[in-house]
Amino acid sequence: CALPIWAHQDARHGRGLNIDNLVAHFKTELAAQALSQEDKARFSKDGEHALRVFLAARGRDFTSEQEVEYDFTNQGVSIGEARIKGFVDLIEMDKGSKTVRVYDYKTGGALSSWSLPPSAREYDRIKAHKFRQQLLFYKLLVDGASDLGQKGWSAQSGCVEFVEPDSHCKLRSLTLDYDKEETDRTKQLVKAVWKRIQGLDMPDTSKYPRSLAGILEFEQDLLK
């Protein structure tokens, strides 16, 4: 999701939001990809539509105070013996409360809720679970970082922003207010996975159903 990041970088440097320039940048990047002309034409049309809708609606909220592509590589974040790192698309910092809100931009089909109806595809259930885990992992990064958590900051919430509008041309986002139970469970999963990797102890996953229920069962077995 480079285009929202480019737009944020313009805001960071005091440049106004120029949607036409950003769309042109997107098309230049697309033209350099190893795709058929048919795919390029389709992605160009769909991408331009999505970007214009997204930037027209969200661009006014971009400010010079927001941090984009925040790098946790050298922030010394550890969960037990596990050393973790990563990049976050966007963070907003409230200096008064020393709290952080993290954002992750997503392309592809938007989700309307964390709790999907029974009619939802299993693929979307799994996707929602993975997105939620990603936001929780970002909290671990913020809370453990030498420039943030170790200086009294904490991540209070995370948000998945879908760049592409849904079939009704509506933009969607999913917000997660962090709580201790989910955060602690994520910490324990990180520790369990780290221990397995370090010990070259890769469990056989063939017995688990290819579903969200199967993933949750596997995670629970890891935690045991």
C-alpha angles and dihedrals in degrees: 000000000000098000098068087047091053089050091051090049089055089053091047090056095045095254117140122245109269108182094184091056092048092050090049089051090051092052092049091052091046092051090059094057123103096248135127117262089247092055092045091053092049095045091045093055096042093042095050091050092049094047095048091050094045098044094044090054102035105024094084089064094058112108138179090245095064116099116224129201090004108200119218095175096111099028096104096236114174132173103196104307092339115105112206136185142162148138126273119206095221140354130190118203125205104203093191096060096022090232130141133212116200127207132198121191118218134189124201130053114352123232119223098204144004088237105058123197122255089258092061120112117259087233090062092048090055091045092053090050092051093047090052091050090050092055090048090051088053089056089056089052094049095044093049100040120117091225095045124014094031087055095051101273123129136187110243101176145003134208135202109209116198110213096197118071119234126247089283091054089250123140117230135202136176120216125199122195105204120237132186097246096056092040093052091048090052090051091053091049091051090051092047094049092046091052091050093049094047091049093045085234104147112179123224107252097181093100094060121092115247092245141089089268089055092050092050091049090051092049091050091051089052090052091053 
